[in-house]
Amino acid sequence: MTEIRARINGKEVRAHVEPRTLASDFLRHTVGTKGVHVGCEHGVCGACTIVLDGTTARSCLLFAVQLDGAEVMTVEGLAARDGALHPIQAAFRECHALQCGFCTPGFLMSVYAFLNEEKRAELDEAEIRSAISGNLCRCTGYKNIVQAVQRAARSLYGGA
Amino acid sequence: MAVMKLMGARVHRVEDPKFLCGRGEYLGDLTLPRMVELAFIRSQHAHARIVRFDVEKARQAPGVLGVWTGRDTREAVGLMPAPANKAPASVFKQSTWHPLAADKVRYVGEAIGVIAAESRYMAEDAVELVDVQYQPLEPVAHVDEGSNGGGPLVHEEWGDNILDHMAGTTGDVEGAFAGAAVRVRHRFITGRHQAVPLETRGVLASYESTRKQLRVWSSTQIPHVLRTQLAAMLGLPEHRITVIAPDVGGGFGLKCLIFPEEPITAWVSMRLGRPARWLEDRLESFTASYHSKEEFVDAELAVDSEGRILGARAGVVADAGAYSTYMCPSTYEPIEVAQMIPGPYDVRNYAFTMHAVATNKPPLSPYRGVGAEIAAYAIDHLIHLAAHRLGRDPVELFRKNLIRDEQFPYTSVTGMRYEPGAYVQCFERAVALARYDESRREHHALRARNIFRGMGISSYTEPTGFGSKFWHEIGVPISSYEAAHLRMDPGGHVVAAVGTHSHGQGQETTFAQVVADELGVPLEDVSVIFGDTSKTPYGWGTWGSRSMVQAGGALVVASGRLREKIIRLGAHLLEVSADDVEWQDGIVAVRGAPSRRISVREVARQAIYEGAALLPEGEEPGLEVTATYDLPGLMFPNATHVAEVEVDPDTGSVRILRYVVVKDCGRMVNPTIVEGQIHGGVAQGIGAVLFEENTYDAKAQPLAMSFMDYLMPTAADVPNMIVEHVETPAAVVPGGFKGVGEGGVVSAPAAVVNAVSDALGGVAIPRYPLTPERVRAAALQARQHNR
């Protein structure tokens, strides 16, 4: 067992983990952030995407020990403490950008990191599609997700 | 006061906040105290006998609580269910399918044993320690080998590999072909692929021996059917079993079937006296869950010199895999291909044969669109090719042959009754929205600059709803009515319980819209529950675009009955006769004296809580109603899809530039949700036609075992679709619904195939997925042809 410390959704976490424990399993089962979804465990589907020190990472391709000293955000860290949806979440709802909901946390994390980096209200479709092409969704055909990202960008950076 | 009508409104989904906050409860999120985790031992051979199975080392491994093989479960757990196809023309053969294979394995990935351990990591470690010796047998890797006599047999007792065979002829097919100006014939092959829900399958079971109660959570679309089948396989009375389908991360048909891991996980829990959970990993999902749509269709079309269809023939052969699934048998997909090839066109002469051939691959099972997608590919590509042969624009031939409005109700050449639908209107609107004529002119001009663009059209009508009568007529011994239970509480709120299951379709929202409108209460006053067999009426689950037709129909009927009762009680409380009141969206008012009125909420309070003793004579207390609905046969929504693509003949890449859908799914409850279903279906159709394939080698070893080999459409591949609606309410269905879940996928492959062919001057595209090699081959053929 190895001791790790990380800041997860703003809270200090200390835990002892087996070296082979995947970061996704650690987050789901030890920390309890079950919004980290496991869809393939080989780094393609993106459902387990987290924000790790400001950029996206596939938690199924990391070991828990690699989170030592890191700042981690999962989907649970997105909404306000009172449950009010983050503008990205609200945009996903308004645009019907989710159906079964399984891929949704991974998309939200990818979009959060993307918008945080771009910080622009107007994004064209091609750059959004490129930014979310590392996340698979089997339900929506992506159209409404693209619209939700546009809406969220305007909501976050549109001024006024 | 105008009350906002919820039916047809773009209401935001009530289920969204939990998913957006990561608070969905999928199978992998459920844990129980003392729970053990399972890993399955699976065959590495496509066809072999198990000679030796040594599990001793695995038993001794750290954390392992039990190891069982097919020999341990052969007597203890019943056979996998397989419904007979009892149709007179069918030769459907039953197979003996043990949930864990004991003697012979029939596909790579077939479960042969199971290990229970304190953690999944430990269970998987132990699987590595198992020593299995096989005597390999020659596999049946392809339908051609399967159909020939004298080769290896998947099931020796059958004497051949034919799971099912049917044939039919209507009209004068020979005469039609003899008199044809143009005959087009091809063998169309569609790649084996699968539903690939983002959440894999999973089962959690907990047996409580003191109460003799088994609870099973499964990532399933059919909780009630699973309960019935578990009772049979485990020898438990059904009232001791509860099945719960929690949040399910996509199904698309894959999860409307019974799987071997379900009875085995339950049995392990009973055996150990501890809760047991199995979560499928993606490798298992590719190799050990069910596949779909590997069909070989020899199709031929006869048209006259004006392009009118004279007749068609089809020989449909399905690679059905090793066993037939339940509840929908593996033969249903090729049957639907054969039945739906005439599609939305006026075809009077048609002959077909259908063979479902057993092979050493995982079972073939229904996946969204099922056979309709392959039928649309065959007929629409033939029409498209016939147009090119005649030197006409394909749009002309499609237009000319569509069933016209005045022909409804229309009985198809395969005996299906098509309800009225806006076939022509959807077609014309889609062609206009796609700028078909202008685009095609532009494409001709671009060809001089070596830019290859094309337009592809496909229209379909698709069987949905699937009432009990349909299954009875094709000889499958299941029903498929739905029941809805409504319970109004003393505060006037309503709980609606149904036997279907929502896994992305938004039924918590749409069913609430239906009920709230019928009862004149706000949306937030209605809760919808499903998925728990102890809380919902028996039902057949969600598949076949049936939930809004069958459960929605039942909800309309139940709501109507509850409303009638509320009106009777309201009149009684107002001290007038029921004939003297009128219903004003949630208010019972005395006709001609509108100030004398009572709200639903007040009726509920008085009728349930305060005044059961004051009810009129003969009126039962309470406000609870159960109603059923059973569509008399099938429903037929329709649509036209138009795709515009650009093909690079050198790299073989296909880029979709524009995609239009105009659809008639009857009355829409929530157009936003309808559009979402179409977008998703189209994306799956694009995946099927361009990327996805469960490839196998000549020894039936799987080659697609991860998302690196099995390519899925991403946001960069799927175009920005334009979707419009035409609404022709279904006259026979309460509510007017036709069903929409599957439609998007049906025409997408055909539309893209036709567009690619059009870009290459009308060359035949006999196979998909359109891998770059296949596109390059088609481009080369087109170049040679034009030389």
HADDOCK unambig.tbl for C-alpha pairs under 7 A between the chains (distance, minus, plus):
assign (segid A and resid 34 and name CA) (segid B and resid 22 and name CA) 6.78 0.50 0.50
assign (segid A and resid 34 and name CA) (segid B and resid 29 and name CA) 6.37 0.50 0.50
assign (segid A and resid 35 and name CA) (segid B and resid 22 and name CA) 3.87 0.50 0.50
assign (segid A and resid 35 and name CA) (segid B and resid 23 and name CA) 6.28 0.50 0.50
assign (segid A and resid 39 and name CA) (segid B and resid 198 and name CA) 5.56 0.50 0.50
assign (segid A and resid 39 and name CA) (segid B and resid 199 and name CA) 5.72 0.50 0.50
assign (segid A and resid 39 and name CA) (segid B and resid 200 and name CA) 6.93 0.50 0.50
assign (segid A and resid 40 and name CA) (segid B and resid 281 and name CA) 6.87 0.50 0.50
assign (segid A and resid 40 and name CA) (segid B and resid 282 and name CA) 5.14 0.50 0.50
assign (segid A and resid 44 and name CA) (segid B and resid 707 and name CA) 6.43 0.50 0.50
assign (segid A and resid 75 and name CA) (segid B and resid 21 and name CA) 6.22 0.50 0.50
assign (segid A and resid 75 and name CA) (segid B and resid 22 and name CA) 5.94 0.50 0.50
assign (segid A and resid 76 and name CA) (segid B and resid 21 and name CA) 5.80 0.50 0.50
assign (segid A and resid 76 and name CA) (segid B and resid 22 and name CA) 6.07 0.50 0.50
assign (segid A and resid 79 and name CA) (segid B and resid 21 and name CA) 6.75 0.50 0.50
assign (segid A and resid 89 and name CA) (segid B and resid 20 and name CA) 5.97 0.50 0.50
assign (segid A and resid 93 and name CA) (segid B and resid 12 and name CA) 6.77 0.50 0.50
assign (segid A and resid 93 and name CA) (segid B and resid 16 and name CA) 6.34 0.50 0.50
assign (segid A and resid 94 and name CA) (segid B and resid 12 and name CA) 6.43 0.50 0.50
assign (segid A and resid 99 and name CA) (segid B and resid 504 and name CA) 4.01 0.50 0.50
assign (segid A and resid 99 and name CA) (segid B and resid 505 and name CA) 6.46 0.50 0.50
assign (segid A and resid 100 and name CA) (segid B and resid 248 and name CA) 6.77 0.50 0.50
assign (segid A and resid 100 and name CA) (segid B and resid 249 and name CA) 5.06 0.50 0.50
assign (segid A and resid 100 and name CA) (segid B and resid 250 and name CA) 5.54 0.50 0.50
assign (segid A and resid 100 and name CA) (segid B and resid 503 and name CA) 5.13 0.50 0.50
assign (segid A and resid 100 and name CA) (segid B and resid 504 and name CA) 3.61 0.50 0.50
assign (segid A and resid 101 and name CA) (segid B and resid 19 and name CA) 5.26 0.50 0.50
assign (segid A and resid 101 and name CA) (segid B and resid 249 and name CA) 6.51 0.50 0.50
assign (segid A and resid 102 and name CA) (segid B and resid 198 and name CA) 6.56 0.50 0.50
assign (segid A and resid 102 and name CA) (segid B and resid 199 and name CA) 6.44 0.50 0.50
assign (segid A and resid 102 and name CA) (segid B and resid 249 and name CA) 5.01 0.50 0.50
assign (segid A and resid 103 and name CA) (segid B and resid 198 and name CA) 6.76 0.50 0.50
assign (segid A and resid 104 and name CA) (segid B and resid 20 and name CA) 6.64 0.50 0.50
assign (segid A and resid 105 and name CA) (segid B and resid 20 and name CA) 6.66 0.50 0.50
assign (segid A and resid 105 and name CA) (segid B and resid 22 and name CA) 6.10 0.50 0.50
assign (segid A and resid 129 and name CA) (segid B and resid 715 and name CA) 5.21 0.50 0.50
assign (segid A and resid 129 and name CA) (segid B and resid 716 and name CA) 5.34 0.50 0.50
assign (segid A and resid 130 and name CA) (segid B and resid 716 and name CA) 6.06 0.50 0.50
assign (segid A and resid 132 and name CA) (segid B and resid 715 and name CA) 6.58 0.50 0.50
assign (segid A and resid 133 and name CA) (segid B and resid 714 and name CA) 5.40 0.50 0.50
assign (segid A and resid 133 and name CA) (segid B and resid 715 and name CA) 5.07 0.50 0.50
assign (segid A and resid 133 and name CA) (segid B and resid 716 and name CA) 5.81 0.50 0.50
assign (segid A and resid 136 and name CA) (segid B and resid 714 and name CA) 6.01 0.50 0.50
assign (segid A and resid 138 and name CA) (segid B and resid 197 and name CA) 6.41 0.50 0.50
assign (segid A and resid 138 and name CA) (segid B and resid 198 and name CA) 6.51 0.50 0.50
assign (segid A and resid 138 and name CA) (segid B and resid 680 and name CA) 6.79 0.50 0.50
assign (segid A and resid 139 and name CA) (segid B and resid 680 and name CA) 4.76 0.50 0.50
assign (segid A and resid 140 and name CA) (segid B and resid 676 and name CA) 5.78 0.50 0.50
assign (segid A and resid 140 and name CA) (segid B and resid 679 and name CA) 5.86 0.50 0.50
assign (segid A and resid 140 and name CA) (segid B and resid 680 and name CA) 4.36 0.50 0.50
assign (segid A and resid 141 and name CA) (segid B and resid 679 and name CA) 4.87 0.50 0.50
assign (segid A and resid 141 and name CA) (segid B and resid 680 and name CA) 4.19 0.50 0.50
assign (segid A and resid 141 and name CA) (segid B and resid 683 and name CA) 4.86 0.50 0.50
assign (segid A and resid 141 and name CA) (segid B and resid 718 and name CA) 6.75 0.50 0.50
assign (segid A and resid 142 and name CA) (segid B and resid 715 and name CA) 5.61 0.50 0.50
assign (segid A and resid 143 and name CA) (segid B and resid 720 and name CA) 5.80 0.50 0.50
